[in-house]
Amino acid sequence: MTTAWPSITYVAAEALLVVDLLDRCQNPLFSAEAELAHNVTKARRRELMAGRSTVRHALQLFGMEPEPILQTKYGTPAWPQGFCGSLSHSHKHIAVLLARSSHFSSVGVDIEDGRPLGAEISTTVVTARELQVINRARWETLGSTAEGLAFSAKEAVFKCQFPITLDASLDFLDIRLQRGKSIETLSIQTVDSSRSPLTKIKKLINIHALKASGVTIVCALLDR
């Protein structure tokens, strides 16, 4: 086990990313969280413990006391007052993005670990123009393919927008990745103008990609 874990990065002012190995983050759940692990598989319990352990570590880095992380009625984590957050896990890693809600309305995170996505990605997930946008942002220098990064970017956006829009029907081709405020960030454009809640906030979503602990992490942040 390397001493480099966990990886801790401030993505932006008042937004903190913590990336670690799932097997390192297996502190017991708090008693108030026990119901979350009721009748779940061993693998799911491992993910729950890793997520809650890493969230509490992130809270401590913000100077906060650890507390139970329960669920909303939508099945998403109920973040502590004053914070918004997102988590993602692969078969080896856990990533938690935690931000102060005074600076961000919502955030989303996804891990790009090189998993094969299949040949159909070109027609169901990403367009050729979006791949060009990712190439211009130089994200591929992080060690991932443009296709994988596009997938993770859209997953991060889905997680970021849901607490605000409550739109769980958003599909990969319902949004388009485009150049962001800087050459190394991306933003989104909506395809369907009838999705008015997302249309209203799209200009406030900024997408970042960075390398942490051997994997590529994509973060979407919704500015206040």
C-alpha positions in Angstrom: 0.0 0.0 0.0 1.5 3.3 -1.1 1.7 6.2 1.3 0.4 8.5 -1.5 -3.3 7.7 -0.5 -5.6 9.5 -0.2 -5.3 12.1 -3.0 -6.7 15.4 -1.9 -7.2 18.3 -4.4 -9.0 21.6 -4.1 -10.8 21.8 -7.5 -11.9 25.4 -6.9 -12.3 27.8 -4.0 -14.3 25.9 -1.3 -14.6 22.7 -3.4 -12.6 19.7 -2.2 -11.9 16.4 -4.0 -10.8 13.3 -2.1 -9.9 10.1 -4.0 -8.9 6.9 -2.3 -9.0 3.1 -2.6 -12.3 1.4 -1.7 -10.5 -1.1 0.4 -8.8 1.6 2.5 -12.1 3.3 3.4 -14.0 0.7 5.3 -14.8 2.5 8.6 -18.0 1.2 10.1 -21.2 3.0 9.2 -22.8 5.2 11.9 -25.8 3.6 13.7 -28.1 6.1 12.0 -26.9 4.8 8.6 -27.5 1.2 9.3 -30.7 1.1 7.4 -28.8 2.0 4.2 -27.0 -1.3 4.3 -30.1 -3.4 5.2 -30.5 -6.3 2.8 -27.8 -5.1 0.3 -25.0 -7.2 -1.3 -21.5 -7.4 0.2 -20.2 -5.3 -2.7 -22.8 -2.6 -2.1 -22.0 -2.5 1.6 -18.4 -2.0 0.7 -19.3 1.0 -1.5 -21.5 2.5 1.2 -18.8 2.2 3.8 -16.2 3.7 1.5 -18.4 6.6 0.5 -19.4 7.5 4.0 -15.8 7.1 5.3 -14.5 9.4 2.6 -17.2 12.0 3.0 -16.4 12.2 6.7 -12.7 12.6 5.9 -13.6 15.5 3.6 -15.8 17.1 6.2 -12.9 17.0 8.7 -10.7 18.7 6.1 -13.3 21.5 6.1 -13.0 21.7 9.8 -16.4 20.0 10.4 -17.2 17.2 12.8 -18.1 13.8 11.2 -21.8 13.1 11.0 -24.2 10.5 9.5 -24.8 10.8 5.7 -28.3 9.6 5.1 -30.4 9.5 1.9 -32.9 11.8 0.4 -36.2 10.4 -0.9 -34.6 10.2 -4.3 -31.9 7.8 -3.1 -29.1 10.4 -3.3 -26.9 11.3 -0.3 -28.3 13.9 2.1 -25.4 16.3 2.5 -24.7 18.2 5.7 -26.2 21.6 6.1 -24.0 24.2 4.3 -22.6 21.7 1.8 -23.3 20.0 -1.5 -21.5 17.0 -2.7 -21.2 14.0 -5.0 -19.5 10.7 -4.9 -18.4 8.1 -7.5 -16.9 4.6 -7.2 -15.2 2.2 -9.5 -14.3 -1.4 -8.6 -11.1 0.0 -6.9 -11.6 3.7 -6.2 -13.8 6.1 -4.4 -14.1 9.8 -5.2 -15.9 12.4 -3.1 -16.4 16.0 -4.2 -17.6 18.2 -1.4 -18.2 22.0 -1.7 -19.7 24.8 0.4 -23.2 25.6 -0.7 -22.4 29.3 -0.2 -20.2 29.0 -3.4 -21.9 26.2 -5.4 -25.5 25.1 -5.8 -24.5 21.6 -6.7 -21.6 19.4 -7.8 -21.1 16.1 -9.6 -18.1 13.7 -9.9 -17.3 10.6 -11.9 -14.3 8.3 -12.2 -12.8 7.5 -15.6 -10.7 4.4 -15.1 -10.3 3.1 -18.6 -13.3 0.7 -18.5 -14.3 -0.4 -22.0 -17.4 1.4 -23.2 -18.2 -0.5 -26.4 -18.3 0.5 -30.0 -21.8 2.0 -29.8 -20.6 5.0 -27.7 -20.1 7.0 -30.9 -23.8 7.0 -31.6 -25.3 6.8 -28.1 -23.0 8.9 -25.9 -20.8 11.4 -27.7 -20.6 13.2 -31.1 -17.5 13.7 -33.2 -17.6 17.4 -32.4 -17.6 16.8 -28.7 -14.5 14.6 -29.1 -12.8 17.5 -30.8 -13.7 19.8 -27.9 -12.2 17.4 -25.4 -9.0 17.1 -27.6 -8.7 20.9 -27.6 -9.1 21.0 -23.9 -6.0 18.7 -23.7 -7.8 16.3 -21.4 -6.3 13.2 -23.1 -3.0 14.2 -21.6 -4.4 12.9 -18.4 -4.2 9.3 -19.7 -7.8 8.6 -20.7 -9.5 8.4 -24.1 -11.7 11.2 -25.3 -14.7 8.8 -25.4 -14.2 7.8 -21.8 -13.8 11.4 -20.7 -17.0 12.4 -22.6 -18.9 9.6 -20.8 -17.6 10.7 -17.4 -18.2 14.4 -18.1 -21.8 13.7 -18.9 -22.2 11.5 -15.9 -20.8 14.2 -13.7 -23.2 16.7 -15.2 -26.2 14.4 -14.7 -25.3 14.1 -11.0 -24.7 17.9 -10.7 -28.0 18.9 -12.3 -30.3 16.4 -10.6 -30.6 18.1 -7.2 -31.7 21.3 -8.9 -33.9 20.0 -11.8 -34.9 16.6 -10.4 -34.7 15.4 -14.0 -33.6 11.7 -14.0 -34.6 11.2 -17.6 -31.7 13.1 -19.1 -29.9 11.1 -21.8 -26.3 11.4 -23.0 -27.3 13.0 -26.3 -29.6 15.5 -24.6 -26.6 17.7 -23.8 -23.5 18.7 -25.8 -20.1 19.3 -24.4 -18.5 22.6 -25.5 -15.6 24.8 -24.6 -15.8 26.3 -21.2 -14.6 29.5 -19.6 -11.0 28.5 -20.0 -9.2 26.3 -22.5 -9.0 23.4 -20.0 -12.6 23.4 -18.9 -15.8 22.4 -20.6 -19.4 23.6 -20.4 -22.7 22.3 -21.8 -25.3 23.1 -24.3 -28.8 21.6 -24.1 -30.3 20.0 -27.2 -34.0 20.0 -26.1 -35.2 23.5 -25.2 -38.2 22.0 -23.3 -35.9 21.1 -20.5 -36.3 24.6 -19.0 -34.8 23.9 -15.5 -31.5 22.7 -17.1 -31.6 25.4 -19.7 -31.7 28.0 -17.0 -28.6 26.8 -15.2 -26.5 25.4 -18.1 -24.2 28.5 -18.3 -23.3 28.1 -14.7 -22.0 24.5 -15.0 -18.2 24.2 -15.4 -16.5 20.9 -16.0 -13.0 20.0 -14.9 -10.8 16.9 -15.4 -7.7 16.0 -13.4 -5.5 13.1 -12.5 -5.7 11.8 -8.9 -4.4 8.5 -7.5 -3.9 6.9 -10.9 -7.3 7.6 -12.3 -8.9 10.5 -14.1 -11.6 12.4 -12.2 -14.2 14.6 -13.9 -15.9 17.2 -11.8 -19.0 19.3 -12.7 -19.6 22.4 -10.5 -22.7 24.6 -10.6 -21.8 28.1 -9.6 -24.2 30.2 -7.4 
